[in-house]
Amino acid sequence: MKSKIQSFLLCNGLLKVTFCFFMMMFFCNNIIPAQFSDHKILVGASQFQKYLPLIKDKKVGIVANQTTVVNRTHLVDSLLSIGIEVELVFSPEHGFRGKADAGEKINDEIDESTGLSIVSLHGKSRRKPSSQILAEIDVMIFDLQDVGVRFYTYISTMHYVMEACAENNIPLIVLDRPNPNGFYVDGPILRKKYKSFIGMHPVPIVHGMTVGEYAQMINGEKWLKDSVQCNLKVIECVNYDHSMKYKLPIPPSPNLPNMMSVYLYPSLCFFEGTTVSIGRGTPFPFQVYGAPYIKTTTFDFTPKPSFGAKNPKQNGVKCFGEDLRMFDTTFFFNDPMLNFDWLISAFSSSKNEPYFFLKNGFFNLLTGTFTIRKMIEQGRSENELRLSYRDELEEFYEIRNKYLLYKDFK
């Protein structure tokens, strides 16, 4: 009798797994499009048939956050529902739920919904998974929605995950997602002197690559420690190319609440290295900029502590500046490039102030070079700034082309 019951339960379990698998196939093939174009883009995570055989009967780790979703269901829940043995979840900056401030240190925790251990890769002392932690898994999955900018730290987290996986012989599967800023490339190349967690590789500020393409470049250019290479598998998106407008279905971090902020982020983030506010602590972060000393405009806002900005720059101080919400998305596609004019204009308005650039050198880390700051202080034009890195940008295009998985915008 006991053996009959066991056989029944085993059969029933297999039927359940099979049913769930085919239901997931149905849903992933009927995903609601999350883009402006008429094409139905399928993200890597929805291509279950391509990666489930690689993780079946294995202990799985997954780098994930609130964007790790397929058809409105978190990927961790989907994998658990079909019997995949998810052992650990690893979380990047902003945490597993995407609620922490920029730069905020996050502790390890237990997920209330699944009971899984969440290992923080943005804690006080850990950005790279240790060998001891990786001993608990057989394979790693990376599935985060990036925004295609060098100083957005999800690609830095991916670097350390790749390095740890390479050193511990753990295969890594990158589930690719479209790059919302993947329709152009711009900015100076990072100098080695200014390497940091907000810029680890010799790439421009806007690199025009998906995380899957970027992971291939990290591997191919041997940028990992001691030139180790990761056992990497990229699950590509379907029906995507770099000329497309892709609307993010879920905000990737607290201060990028909409597509306007995502498009403005590459240019406005320069102000993070200055005394100018970019609207953290307001309902419109990364959609405005201002400071108390910019008196030439009538638009003003006052930053206050809020979700994702516990202690915003210029807290409680009235700031004058520019409201950039007047633009529509076509503006960014018609003339795709970084905007330095806003930065130059704000600096010009600060001439009677004792400081504009923060003393901690953060601006140089953001730009990856001292040249941009020096030229702004010298009163150079936006065009002169662009000419300063034009040749090196062309060299980067040649490197980038080797690792592209999708048709380029050029």
C-alpha positions as CSV (number, residue, x, y, z in Angstrom):
1,M,0.0,0.0,0.0
2,K,2.8,2.4,0.9
3,S,4.5,1.9,-2.4
4,K,1.3,2.5,-4.3
5,I,0.7,5.8,-2.4
6,Q,4.3,6.8,-3.2
7,S,3.8,6.0,-6.8
8,F,0.6,8.0,-6.9
9,L,2.2,11.0,-5.3
10,L,5.2,10.8,-7.6
11,C,2.9,10.6,-10.6
12,N,0.7,13.4,-9.3
13,G,3.8,15.6,-8.7
14,L,5.1,15.0,-12.2
15,L,1.7,15.8,-13.6
16,K,1.6,19.1,-11.6
17,V,5.1,20.0,-12.8
18,T,4.2,19.2,-16.4
19,F,0.9,21.2,-16.2
20,C,2.7,24.2,-14.7
21,F,5.4,24.0,-17.4
22,F,2.8,24.1,-20.2
23,M,0.9,26.9,-18.5
24,M,4.1,28.9,-18.3
25,M,4.7,28.2,-22.0
26,F,1.2,29.5,-22.8
27,F,1.6,32.6,-20.7
28,C,5.1,33.5,-22.0
29,N,3.8,33.2,-25.6
30,N,0.9,35.5,-24.8
31,I,2.8,38.2,-22.9
32,I,1.3,41.6,-23.0
33,P,3.8,43.8,-25.0
34,A,5.8,46.2,-22.8
35,Q,7.0,48.6,-25.5
36,F,5.9,51.4,-27.8
37,S,6.4,49.5,-31.0
38,D,4.0,47.1,-32.7
39,H,6.4,44.2,-32.2
40,K,5.9,41.8,-29.3
41,I,9.1,41.6,-27.4
42,L,9.7,38.5,-25.3
43,V,12.3,38.9,-22.6
44,G,14.9,36.2,-21.9
45,A,13.1,35.2,-18.7
46,S,10.0,34.3,-20.7
47,Q,12.0,31.8,-22.9
48,F,11.5,29.0,-20.3
49,Q,12.1,26.2,-22.9
50,K,15.6,27.5,-23.4
51,Y,16.9,27.5,-19.9
52,L,14.7,25.1,-17.8
53,P,16.8,22.1,-19.1
54,L,19.9,23.9,-17.8
55,I,18.6,24.2,-14.2
56,K,16.5,21.1,-13.8
57,D,17.5,19.0,-10.8
58,K,20.1,21.6,-9.8
59,K,20.4,24.0,-6.8
60,V,19.8,27.4,-8.2
61,G,20.9,30.9,-7.1
62,I,19.3,33.9,-8.7
63,V,20.2,37.6,-8.8
64,A,16.9,39.3,-8.7
65,N,14.8,42.3,-7.7
66,Q,11.3,43.8,-8.3
67,T,11.9,43.8,-12.0
68,T,12.5,40.0,-12.2
69,V,9.0,39.4,-13.5
70,V,7.4,37.5,-16.3
71,N,3.7,38.1,-17.1
72,R,3.2,39.9,-13.8
73,T,4.6,36.9,-11.8
74,H,8.0,37.1,-10.1
75,L,10.4,34.6,-11.7
76,V,11.3,33.1,-8.3
77,D,7.7,32.2,-7.7
78,S,7.3,30.8,-11.2
79,L,10.4,28.6,-10.8
80,L,9.3,27.4,-7.3
81,S,5.9,26.5,-8.6
82,I,7.3,24.0,-11.1
83,G,9.6,22.4,-8.7
84,I,12.9,24.2,-9.5
85,E,15.1,24.1,-6.4
86,V,15.8,27.8,-5.8
87,E,18.3,27.9,-2.9
88,L,19.3,31.5,-2.6
89,V,18.3,34.9,-3.9
90,F,20.9,37.6,-4.4
91,S,19.8,41.3,-4.3
92,P,21.6,44.3,-5.9
93,E,21.5,48.1,-5.0
94,H,18.0,49.1,-3.8
95,G,17.3,45.6,-2.5
96,F,15.1,42.7,-3.5
97,R,12.0,44.8,-3.4
98,G,13.6,47.9,-4.9
99,K,12.7,50.2,-2.1
100,A,16.1,51.2,-0.7
101,D,17.7,54.6,-1.3
102,A,20.6,55.0,-3.8
103,G,23.8,53.8,-2.1
104,E,22.0,52.6,1.0
105,K,23.6,49.6,2.6
106,I,21.3,46.6,2.7
107,N,21.4,43.7,5.1
108,D,20.7,40.0,4.3
109,E,17.2,38.9,5.0
110,I,14.6,36.2,4.7
111,D,11.9,36.6,2.1
112,E,8.5,36.5,3.9
113,S,6.7,35.0,0.9
114,T,9.0,32.1,0.1
115,G,11.2,31.7,3.2
116,L,14.3,32.0,1.0
117,S,17.5,33.6,2.2
118,I,18.2,36.9,0.4
119,V,21.9,37.6,0.2
120,S,22.6,41.3,-0.2
121,L,25.3,42.3,-2.8
122,H,25.0,45.9,-1.7
123,G,25.8,45.5,2.0
124,K,28.4,47.0,4.3
125,S,31.1,44.5,3.3
126,R,29.9,42.4,0.4
127,R,29.5,43.1,-3.3
128,K,30.7,39.8,-4.5
129,P,29.3,36.4,-3.5
130,S,31.8,34.4,-1.4
131,S,33.0,30.9,-2.2
132,Q,31.2,29.7,1.0
133,I,27.9,31.1,-0.2
134,L,28.3,29.7,-3.7
135,A,29.0,26.2,-2.3
136,E,25.2,26.0,-1.7
137,I,24.3,26.3,-5.4
138,D,25.1,24.5,-8.7
139,V,24.0,27.2,-11.2
140,M,23.4,31.0,-11.0
141,I,20.8,33.1,-12.9
142,F,21.0,36.8,-13.4
143,D,17.8,38.6,-14.3
144,L,17.7,42.4,-13.6
145,Q,16.3,45.2,-15.7
146,D,19.1,47.6,-16.5
147,V,18.9,51.1,-18.0
148,G,22.0,51.1,-20.1
149,V,24.2,53.6,-18.3
150,R,27.7,53.0,-17.0
151,F,27.1,54.4,-13.5
152,Y,23.8,52.4,-12.9
153,T,25.3,49.7,-10.7
154,Y,23.4,46.6,-11.8
155,I,26.2,45.9,-14.4
156,S,28.8,46.3,-11.6
157,T,26.9,43.7,-9.6
158,M,26.9,41.5,-12.6
159,H,30.7,41.9,-12.9
160,Y,31.3,40.6,-9.4
161,V,28.8,37.8,-9.9
162,M,30.5,36.7,-13.1
163,E,33.9,36.9,-11.3
164,A,32.7,34.8,-8.4
165,C,31.1,32.2,-10.7
166,A,34.2,31.9,-12.7
167,E,36.4,31.4,-9.7
168,N,34.0,28.7,-8.3
169,N,33.1,26.9,-11.5
170,I,29.5,28.0,-11.3
171,P,27.7,28.4,-14.7
172,L,25.9,31.7,-15.1
173,I,22.7,32.2,-17.1
174,V,21.9,35.8,-18.0
175,L,18.2,36.2,-18.8
176,D,18.4,39.2,-21.2
177,R,16.1,42.2,-21.2
178,P,15.9,45.2,-23.6
179,N,17.9,48.3,-22.9
180,P,15.6,51.3,-22.8
181,N,18.5,53.6,-23.6
182,G,20.0,51.1,-26.1
183,F,19.3,53.4,-29.1
184,Y,22.5,55.4,-28.8
185,V,26.0,55.5,-27.5
186,D,27.6,58.6,-26.0
187,G,30.0,59.9,-23.4
188,P,33.7,59.7,-22.5
189,I,35.4,56.4,-21.9
190,L,36.2,55.6,-18.2
191,R,39.8,56.1,-17.3
192,K,41.3,53.5,-15.0
193,K,42.1,56.1,-12.4
194,Y,38.4,56.7,-11.8
195,K,37.3,53.1,-11.6
196,S,34.8,52.5,-8.9
197,F,31.5,50.6,-8.3
198,I,29.7,53.3,-10.3
199,G,32.1,52.7,-13.2
200,M,34.2,49.5,-13.6
201,H,35.0,49.2,-17.2
202,P,36.5,51.3,-20.1
203,V,33.1,52.0,-21.7
204,P,31.3,55.3,-22.4
205,I,28.5,56.6,-20.1
206,V,25.8,55.3,-22.4
207,H,27.0,52.0,-23.8
208,G,24.0,51.0,-26.0
209,M,24.1,47.3,-24.9
210,T,21.8,44.9,-23.1
211,V,23.1,43.1,-20.0
212,G,23.5,40.0,-22.0
213,E,25.7,41.8,-24.6
214,Y,27.5,43.5,-21.8
215,A,28.2,40.3,-20.0
216,Q,29.7,38.9,-23.2
217,M,31.9,41.9,-23.5
218,I,33.2,41.6,-19.9
219,N,34.0,37.9,-20.6
220,G,35.5,38.5,-24.1
221,E,37.6,41.5,-23.1
222,K,38.8,39.6,-20.0
223,W,37.9,42.4,-17.6
224,L,37.4,40.0,-14.6
225,K,40.1,39.7,-12.0
226,D,43.2,37.7,-13.2
227,S,41.5,37.6,-16.7
228,V,39.3,34.7,-15.6
229,Q,36.3,33.9,-17.8
230,C,32.8,32.9,-16.7
231,N,30.9,29.9,-18.1
232,L,28.3,32.2,-19.5
233,K,25.0,31.5,-21.3
234,V,22.8,34.4,-22.5
235,I,19.1,33.7,-23.1
236,E,18.3,36.4,-25.7
237,C,15.2,38.5,-26.1
238,V,12.9,37.8,-29.1
239,N,11.8,40.5,-31.6
240,Y,14.0,43.2,-30.1
241,D,16.6,45.4,-31.7
242,H,18.5,48.5,-30.6
243,S,16.4,51.0,-32.6
244,M,13.2,50.2,-30.6
245,K,11.4,52.2,-28.0
246,Y,11.0,49.9,-25.0
247,K,8.8,50.9,-22.1
248,L,9.8,49.4,-18.8
249,P,6.8,47.6,-17.2
250,I,8.2,48.1,-13.7
251,P,10.4,51.0,-12.4
252,P,14.0,49.7,-12.0
253,S,14.7,51.8,-8.9
254,P,12.8,54.2,-6.6
255,N,14.0,57.4,-8.3
256,L,13.3,56.3,-11.9
257,P,9.5,56.1,-11.7
258,N,8.7,56.6,-15.4
259,M,10.2,56.6,-18.9
260,M,10.9,60.3,-18.8
261,S,13.2,59.8,-15.8
262,V,14.8,56.8,-17.5
263,Y,15.6,58.9,-20.6
264,L,16.8,61.9,-18.7
265,Y,18.9,59.8,-16.2
266,P,22.1,59.6,-18.2
267,S,22.3,63.4,-18.5
268,L,20.9,64.5,-15.2
269,C,23.0,62.1,-13.1
270,F,26.0,64.4,-13.7
271,F,24.4,66.7,-11.2
272,E,24.8,64.0,-8.5
273,G,28.4,65.2,-8.4
274,T,27.4,68.8,-7.8
275,T,25.4,70.8,-5.3
276,V,22.4,70.8,-7.7
277,S,19.3,68.7,-6.9
278,I,17.8,66.5,-9.6
279,G,14.5,66.3,-7.8
280,R,15.2,63.5,-5.3
281,G,12.7,64.1,-2.5
282,T,10.0,65.4,-4.9
283,P,7.3,63.6,-7.0
284,F,9.4,64.1,-10.1
285,P,13.0,62.8,-9.5
286,F,15.3,62.9,-12.5
287,Q,12.9,65.1,-14.4
288,V,14.0,68.5,-13.0
289,Y,17.2,70.1,-11.8
290,G,17.7,73.1,-9.5
291,A,19.6,74.8,-6.8
292,P,19.1,77.8,-4.5
293,Y,21.6,80.0,-6.5
294,I,19.9,79.5,-9.9
295,K,17.9,82.7,-9.8
296,T,17.3,83.2,-13.5
297,T,14.3,80.9,-13.7
298,T,10.7,81.0,-12.3
299,F,10.4,77.2,-11.8
300,D,11.1,76.1,-8.2
301,F,10.8,73.0,-6.0
302,T,11.7,72.1,-2.4
303,P,13.1,68.6,-1.8
304,K,11.8,66.8,1.3
305,P,12.4,63.3,2.7
306,S,10.3,60.8,0.8
307,F,10.3,57.2,-0.6
308,G,13.7,56.4,-2.0
309,A,15.2,59.7,-0.7
310,K,15.4,59.7,3.1
311,N,17.8,62.7,3.1
312,P,17.7,64.4,-0.3
313,K,20.2,67.0,-1.5
314,Q,19.1,70.6,-0.6
315,N,16.6,69.1,1.9
316,G,14.0,71.7,2.8
317,V,15.6,74.4,0.6
318,K,13.8,76.1,-2.3
319,C,15.6,75.3,-5.5
320,F,15.2,77.2,-8.8
321,G,15.9,75.6,-12.1
322,E,14.4,73.8,-15.1
323,D,11.3,71.6,-15.4
324,L,12.2,69.0,-18.1
325,R,8.8,67.2,-18.1
326,M,7.8,69.3,-21.1
327,F,9.6,66.9,-23.4
328,D,8.0,63.9,-24.9
329,T,9.7,60.7,-25.8
330,T,10.2,61.6,-29.4
331,F,12.7,64.3,-28.3
332,F,15.1,61.7,-27.1
333,F,14.9,59.6,-30.2
334,N,15.1,62.4,-32.7
335,D,18.4,63.7,-31.2
336,P,19.9,60.8,-29.1
337,M,22.8,62.1,-27.2
338,L,23.9,63.2,-23.7
339,N,22.9,66.8,-22.8
340,F,25.8,68.9,-21.4
341,D,24.0,72.2,-21.8
342,W,22.0,71.8,-18.6
343,L,25.2,71.2,-16.7
344,I,27.0,74.1,-18.3
345,S,24.1,76.5,-17.7
346,A,23.8,75.5,-14.0
347,F,27.6,76.0,-13.5
348,S,27.4,79.4,-15.2
349,S,24.6,80.3,-12.7
350,S,26.9,79.3,-9.7
351,K,29.8,81.7,-10.5
352,N,29.2,83.7,-7.3
353,E,28.9,80.6,-5.2
354,P,31.9,79.2,-3.3
355,Y,31.4,75.7,-4.7
356,F,29.5,73.8,-7.4
357,F,31.3,70.5,-7.8
358,L,31.3,68.3,-4.6
359,K,34.6,68.2,-2.9
360,N,34.6,64.4,-2.7
361,G,35.4,64.0,-6.4
362,F,32.2,62.2,-7.2
363,F,31.7,64.1,-10.4
364,N,34.9,62.7,-11.9
365,L,33.8,59.1,-11.0
366,L,30.5,59.7,-12.8
367,T,32.1,61.1,-16.0
368,G,35.1,58.7,-15.7
369,T,37.6,61.4,-16.4
370,F,38.8,64.8,-15.2
371,T,38.5,66.3,-18.6
372,I,34.8,67.1,-18.6
373,R,35.0,69.1,-15.3
374,K,38.1,70.9,-16.4
375,M,36.5,72.0,-19.7
376,I,33.3,73.2,-18.0
377,E,35.4,75.3,-15.6
378,Q,37.2,76.7,-18.6
379,G,33.9,77.8,-20.1
380,R,34.0,75.4,-23.1
381,S,30.9,74.7,-25.2
382,E,28.9,71.5,-25.4
383,N,30.3,70.8,-28.8
384,E,33.9,71.1,-27.5
385,L,33.1,68.6,-24.8
386,R,31.8,66.2,-27.4
387,L,34.9,66.6,-29.6
388,S,37.1,65.7,-26.6
389,Y,36.0,62.1,-26.7
390,R,34.9,61.6,-30.3
391,D,37.8,59.4,-31.4
392,E,37.7,57.1,-28.4
393,L,34.0,56.6,-28.9
394,E,34.6,55.4,-32.4
395,E,37.2,52.9,-31.0
396,F,34.6,51.6,-28.5
397,Y,32.1,51.0,-31.3
398,E,34.5,48.5,-32.8
399,I,34.8,46.6,-29.5
400,R,31.0,46.8,-28.9
401,N,30.2,45.4,-32.4
402,K,31.9,42.1,-31.5
403,Y,29.4,41.3,-28.7
404,L,26.0,42.6,-30.1
405,L,23.2,40.0,-30.1
406,Y,20.6,42.3,-31.8
407,K,20.5,44.4,-34.8
408,D,22.1,47.8,-34.1
409,F,20.5,51.3,-34.4
410,K,23.2,52.4,-36.8
